[in-house]
């Protein structure tokens, strides 16, 4: 199999690695490592290529996540996954909703891998057991344990309801016009804002709880950071997000998570090292 032949598996393997890790470049590195390992194998003896490549990728992702979890514990402030960004809203490769990708950080590497394989890729418990070299019953138990840890269960792609689309547009307008009264009506009273600067730029070190404190946070940004703010809609993991610029320079990417017609959580990625736009 040449590098060109391998491209037919690239997107599929990247989906697995990225959703287990929440890191684009590391996921790409794992896919490349998978290809290089494949080149060193006796390929003639391997009848089912896709499952074999999946097994290599999944186990490399699990081992990598074990290391990354230690690094993320030492991360300055809140660590948020690296979003997949593009400027168009054409069909994206399958990925987990960004808000749920954040929640998956609460799982250990094996639980996360099982969740991704089961809910996103659609593998059976038997297939998961084969990939992880565990029993079918064990794979089922890991999935059940992971499910209990998660507060939300919204896996895979799903169509955005029209009212959510309208709320998102209203949110942009309210931010752009600094209409804090309007923002108050859009956010749940117990909404939470997470800001990731990674020590590279100014950001809230701890999560900000409650609509009042979130409004104060936005007010503080507009008062302390002088200049012309611009707001652009972007495709963030298959759904709508906002890129904010100030004086033509990148400021942040914002993703409002909408539940039951109100904004429940806001994720603000400010670390410039996490912002990379896909070429369309």
C-alpha positions, 0 to 999 in steps of 0.5 A: 500500500502506497501513501496514495492508497492509504489516503482512503483510510486517512479521514476515517483514522483521523476521526478516531484519533482526533475524537479520542485526543481532542488535538488535531496535530497529534491525531495527524501524527498518529495516523502517519505513525499508523501508516509507517507501522503498516509499511513494516508489516507483512501485509499479504497476511492481513485480510481485513485492512480497515480493522487492522489499521483501526486497532493500531490507531486506537491503541496509539491514541490511548497510549498518547492520551495517557501522556497528554492527560498528565500534561493537561493537568499542568496546563495553565488555566482551563484546557479546551480541545482544539476545534476543527475550524473552516469557513464554509458549512459544507459537510464535515468529517464526522466529529463529536459536538464540541461541548461533548468533546469537552465533557469526554475529558472526564473519562479515562483513555479506555473509557473515551476510546470505547465511547468514540468507537461505540457512539461515533464510529458505530462499532459493536461491543465485539468489534471494540473488544477485538480492537482493545484486546479485551472481552466483549463483556468488559467492553460493555462494562467500560461503556456503561461506566463511561456513560454514568460519568457523562451528564450529556448524551449527544453523540454524533452529528445532528441537525441544528434546530431552526430555533437554535440557528436563530438564537445563535444569530441573536447571540452574535448580534447581542455581542456585536452591539454589546446589548447586555440586556439581550444577552441576559435573555439568551443565557441560562441563569446557571450558564458557565463560560470556559476560557482557554488562553494556555498562558499565551494570552489573557484568559479567565483561569477558572470557569465563570459561573452564572449569567451575571458574572459572564456578562461582567466578563464580556464587559471587561473584555470590551472595556480593557481591549481597545479597538475595532471588534469584528465577529465572523461565523465559522464552522466549528466541529460541524456546527456554528461558532464565532471568530472574534478579531480585534483590529484585524488580529485574531482574538478568540473563537467562541462556541455557545452550547445551546440546550432547550432554547438557551445558552448553557455553556460558552467555550472561548478558545484564546490560545492562538496555538489551537487555532488552525483553519482547514483549507476548503 
